[in-house]
């Protein structure tokens, strides 16, 4: 699972936190870094025909400074 934290871009736009998970399209097992590099699933032996899941957190960057 790859996690990208929320951040404020230079144009003041906020990019929400999100997670990306990759799994083998043949057997459904999660793809690890070694399998990602090799292109072959170590669980079923097939090329891991990518299946991607993305989870988006609908929150903002915590406030800074004083609030009312």
N, C-alpha and C positions, 0 to 999 in steps of 0.2 A: 504494500500500500504506500503510495506516495502522497504526502501531505504538503500542501502549499498554504502558508499562513496568509491572513488578510494583510493588505498593505495599501498605503495611499500612494498613488502614482504622481508623477511630476505635474500633471494637469489637474491635480486635486481630485481626480476620480478615485473611488475606492474599489479595489478588487477583493471580493469576498474570499474567505478561506474555503478550500475545497480539497477533496481526496480523490485519487484515481487508483482504481484497482484493476489489475490485468489478470485474466485467467485463460487457460487453454480452452479453445473452442471445441476440442474433441472430448476431453474428460472432465472439464470444469474445475480443475485444480488451479490454485493461485500460482502465478508465474513469479519466480524469484529472480534475483539479479543474474545469476549464472545462466538460467534458462533464457532470460531476456537477451543476453549476449550471444548465446549459441543458436537461438532460434528453435531449439528442440526441447519438448517437454520431457523431463526426467521421469514423470509418472507413467505416461503412456507411450513414449518414444516417438510420437508424431511431431511435426512442426506445429508449434502452439497457436496456430490460426487465431489471432488476437480477438478476445472478447473483453470489452472495457466497460467498467462501471464508474460513474462519477457521482460523488456526493457533494452537494454545495451547502455550506453553512450560511444561512440568511441572518447574519449578524453584522455589526459594524465594528470598526476599530474602537477600542475603549477610549472614552473621553479623556482629554488631557486638560489640566488646569482646573479652575473653579467652576462648579455648577450650582444652580440655584435650588 
